[in-house]
Amino acid sequence: MSVETVEAPWAGASAGRALGPARDPRITPHHLNRQALIYVRQSSPTQVQRHPESARRQYGLAARAHRLGWAAELVTVIDEDQGKSGAGSALAHERDGFERLVSAVGLGEVGIILALEVSRLARNSAEWYRLLDLAALAGALIADEDASYDPRQLNDRLVLGLRGTISEVELHCIQAR
């Protein structure tokens, strides 16, 4: 197991300390004993072809799950929704991967969901809030490149709700153009 050096924000440049995997205080052994699901999606086949960097970054979230403490055998990449729009419902766009993710969360199998941007998991409020509700009930975390969120915590729930609303408005603006 590799050891990372993490520097305290208040310490000088040479005052790092050795730690195990980079731990988020929200992550408990209960989370680590369940799956880490990596959700990979780009909106159209053209985006998949022209923007391979986005796909590479999304697949790279598996490495983030490992750094957060998940064992390799518990990290699952869901990528069957590549080239499928997040606009509208998952059913309408045949996003079977999203439905599989939601089912696993509802069954209590998931410790964390990772996506490049959490607000892009679902672009409509009905599916977004259904996922947040299930994650809160099951105790699953939701994370992106920047942060992790616990939908059971009021402040995290507020941020997730705002990000979902902004995503839905953004989609409306894109379609209006």
N, C-alpha and C positions, 0 to 999 in steps of 0.2 A: 504494500500500500504506500503510495507516495504521500509525502508530507509537504504541505504548503506553508509558506511564511506569510503571515498576515500582519500588517502594521496597524496599530491603533491610530485613529485619526489625530489624536492629541499628542502622539509620541514623535520624536525626531526620526529622521530617515534611517538611522541605524538601530532603532529600538524595536524591530519586529519580533514576533514570538512564534514558535512552531506550533501548529495545530494539525489535527487530522483533517478529514474532508471539510470543505467550507460549509459550515452549518448555518442555517437560518434558524433563528429562535422559534419560529412557528412549527418547524419540523420536529416531530416526536418519533419515538420508535414505532408507535402505532402506524404512522404514515409510511415509514420506511419498510414496514412488513407488507405493504400493499403495492400495487403497480404504480409506476410512473408512466403516464401516457403522453407521448409526444404527438401533437396533432399538426400534420403538414398539409398545407393547402395553398394553391395559387388559383386565382379566379378563372383563368381561361387557358386553353392549350397554348395560345400564343405567349402568354406570360411564362408558362413552364419552359417553352423553348428559348425565349429571348432573355429571361432573367434567371439563369442557373445559380447566380449568387444567392438569391432569396431561398431557393431550395437547399443549397449548401448550409446556409445559416440555420434553416429550420431543422435539418437533420442533425446539425451540431448541438441542438438542445439536448440530445441524448447524453453528450459529454457533460452538460450542465447537471443533468440528473445524477450522473455518477459523482460529480464533485459535491453535490448536495447530500450524498450518502447512499443512494440507491444501488443495489447490487445489479449487475448486468442482466441477470435472468429476470429481473422485475421491471426492466425498461422495455416498453413496447412502442414502436413507431406505427402510427396510423396514417397511412399516406394514400389510401385509395380515392381520396377526394381531390387529388391533383387535377387541375384544369376544370374544376366545377365551381360555379359561382356561389358565393355566400349570401347573395341577395335573395330575398324570399325565404321559403321554408326549405329545410334539408330534404324533405320528401319531394318537393317540386323539382329540385335540382339533383335528385338521386345521390345525395351526399350520405351514402351508407356508412362511411367512416365516422361521421359526426353522430349518427344514430347509434353506432356501436360504442362510441365514447360515452354518450349519455346513458346507455344501458349499463355499462360497466360501473359508472359512477353511482347510478341508482341501486345497483346490487351491492354496493359497499366494497368493491374490489380495488378502488383507486385511492392512492395516497396523495397524488399530485397530477395535475394536468399542466403540460407545458406547451405553449404556443409562442410564435415569434412576437405577436401582439395579442394580448388576451381579448381585446375588443373585436378581433377578427374571427374568433371562434364562431360567433353567430352574428349576423347583421340585422336581425330583427328582435324586437323586445320579447316576444313570446318565447322564442327558443333560448334567448340569453337568460331570461329570468327563470325559466324552467331548469336550465343547467345550474344557475346559482343556487336555486332552492334545493336541488338534489345534492349538490356539493356540500351545502350547509348541513343538510340532514345526515349525510354520510360522513361528514368530517373530512372531506377532500379539499386540498389546497388548489389554487389556480395560480400559475406563474407565467411570466414571459421573460424576455432577456433582461429586463430591468429590475423586476421585483416579484415577490410572491405575496399572495393575498389569501386570507382565510375568510370565506364568505359568512362564517359564524360571527365574526367581529364587526361591530357596527361601522367603524371607520373604513375598514376594508370593503365592506358591502357597499358603502356609499361611493367609494372610488370606482369599484367595479360597475355599479349601476350607472354612474356618470360616463364611464368609458364606453359602456354599451350604448347609451343614448347618443353620445357623440358619434359613434360608429354608424348608427342608423341614420342620423342627420347627414353625415358625410356621404353615405351612399345615396341619399335623396338628392343631394347637391350634384353629385357625379352624374346621376341619371338625368337631372334637369339640364345639364350642360349639353 
